[in-house]
Amino acid sequence: KTHRKKVETIVKVRERGREMASAHLIFLLLVILSTSTSSSLREQEEDRIKALPGQPKVGFSQFSGYVIVNESHGRSLFYWLTESSSSPHTKPLLLWLNGGPGCSSIAYGAS
């Protein structure tokens, strides 16, 4: 009977250990996710355009900045995002790429 009690105690301790390990893992994942989200939101806010000189206030959000495409060569693309003034989460995103001196855009830059 005492052997059975010892086995039951060992099983309970192992189960509790698994529960604690699961709780620690969930906590760690939540910390990682919140840090990632917070960093992403902070970067997004750094690119927010609050006002443009000489222009009236607008009823939609705007963001601009650079997207690094090749860090070792210092290559970046400039972007300017203007959200839809109504339902920005359901509207499609349009990407417009202008060409520069001596180069064309992807499709319609030369026309």
FENMO-V63175 format. One record per residue. N is the residue number from 1. RES is the residue in one small letter. SS is DSSP state (@ for helix, = for strand, . for the rest). PSI is psi as a letter, one per 40 degrees, with the letter a starting at -180 (none if undefined). Layout:
N;RES;SS;PSI / N;RES;SS;PSI
//
This chain:
1;k;.;d / 2;t;@;d / 3;h;@;d / 4;r;@;d / 5;k;@;d / 6;k;@;d / 7;v;@;d / 8;e;@;d / 9;t;@;d / 10;i;@;d / 11;v;@;d / 12;k;@;d / 13;v;@;d / 14;r;@;d / 15;e;@;d / 16;r;@;d / 17;g;@;d / 18;r;@;d / 19;e;@;d / 20;m;@;d / 21;a;@;d / 22;s;@;d / 23;a;@;d / 24;h;@;d / 25;l;@;d / 26;i;@;d / 27;f;@;d / 28;l;@;d / 29;l;@;d / 30;l;@;d / 31;v;@;d / 32;i;@;d / 33;l;@;d / 34;s;@;d / 35;t;@;d / 36;s;@;d / 37;t;@;d / 38;s;@;d / 39;s;@;d / 40;s;@;d / 41;l;@;d / 42;r;@;d / 43;e;@;d / 44;q;@;d / 45;e;@;d / 46;e;@;d / 47;d;.;e / 48;r;=;h / 49;i;=;h / 50;k;.;d / 51;a;.;i / 52;l;.;h / 53;p;.;h / 54;g;.;e / 55;q;.;i / 56;p;.;i / 57;k;.;i / 58;v;.;i / 59;g;.;f / 60;f;.;i / 61;s;.;i / 62;q;=;i / 63;f;=;i / 64;s;=;i / 65;g;=;a / 66;y;=;i / 67;v;=;h / 68;i;=;h / 69;v;=;d / 70;n;=;g / 71;e;@;d / 72;s;@;d / 73;h;@;e / 74;g;.;f / 75;r;=;h / 76;s;=;i / 77;l;=;h / 78;f;=;i / 79;y;=;i / 80;w;=;h / 81;l;=;h / 82;t;=;h / 83;e;.;i / 84;s;.;i / 85;s;.;e / 86;s;.;h / 87;s;.;f / 88;p;.;d / 89;h;.;e / 90;t;.;e / 91;k;.;i / 92;p;.;i / 93;l;.;h / 94;l;.;h / 95;l;.;h / 96;w;.;h / 97;l;.;h / 98;n;.;i / 99;g;.;i / 100;g;.;a / 101;p;.;h / 102;g;.;e / 103;c;.;i / 104;s;.;i / 105;s;.;i / 106;i;.;d / 107;a;.;d / 108;y;.;e / 109;g;.;d / 110;a;.;e / 111;s;.;none
//
